Amino acid sequence: MKNLFISLCLLFSLSACDMIEYHPYDGRISGETGINAKNIARIEEKCAGKKSIRFAVTGDTQRDYDDTEDFVKVINKRNDIDFVLHGGDVSDFGLTKEFLWMRDIMNKLNVPYVVLLGNHDCLANGMEIFQKVYGDFNYSFLAGDTKFVCLNTNALEFDYSIAVPDFKFIERELKDEREEYAKTIVAMHVRPYSEQFNNNVDQIFQSEIKKYRKLQFCLNAHDHWAQVDDLFGDGVMYYGTPNVGRRQYLIFTINDDDTYERELIEF
């Protein structure tokens, strides 16, 4: 009986380990981390020397896991996409599992992808999880001769405690003197005039990003529908991507003659 009791206790203890559910904000990360840096390396290698590139834009996938799965399948059926840019809000509540679930879906893409920080990604300890899974809040990369400057613009979520947007980062990127860098696209989750943007600096922000080499246009997510706006009336277009739940995404083709094409795709 003693041996039977010990065996039952051991069996229960082993089973109990499988039943442990960590707190949703625990922050334990299993699987791949540092995704943006790895995929930026892939993008830069894949697009090196190219004068024309084509990329897809989506955003605000949040709890739309099935729609995101379908988006990935649609992109994987194409052979003309160099990479995917996710405009932020991979999570809805900043839960660790939300980041991991969406990461595992997006990792099924046949092409590299990068993710911006969204305002929902800042909830709870989501900022910390984002940094572990994806990386820095502000970053840039070169796809062919086009530089992508990707910015954290979620000022409200940071309670104005740090500079958002980070003008020091913007200024450093202005000093990029690489010969292969010919034109620029600026990407962000929330655009100026949003409730999340620090609109005390909207004009300064616009004047600074216009200093980049041949600024083509700006990209944003957050608003959940397709947008086309000359926000400041200065010719710099802001294109907003629909959320994936609308089963739409954007395709941009950057041509070698300093022109570009935009398509709204339904799936």
Summary of the structure (lengths in Angstrom):
residues: 267
radius of gyration: 20.8
end to end distance: 63.4
largest distance: 84.6
contacts: 863
relative contact order: 0.15
helix: 34%
strand: 21%
